[in-house]
């Protein structure tokens, strides 16, 4: 088994390797769990940088618009 510090470091490394997209949230989404193993609480007018895997569905349902 690994230590909690090693688990945190592994999650940060996965997050650093994840392709990201900057979005402005256009409707309240609530909490999502990103592929980078982070939780995001998304509300209308938030500007966030999300993994592209998580950003795509928000764009598809017009819950966000791309900024970058």
Secondary structure, DSSP 8 states (H G I E B T S, - for coil): ---HHHHHHHHHHHHHHS-EEEEEE-S--EEEE-TTS-EEEE-TT-EEEEEHHHHHHHHHTTSEEE--
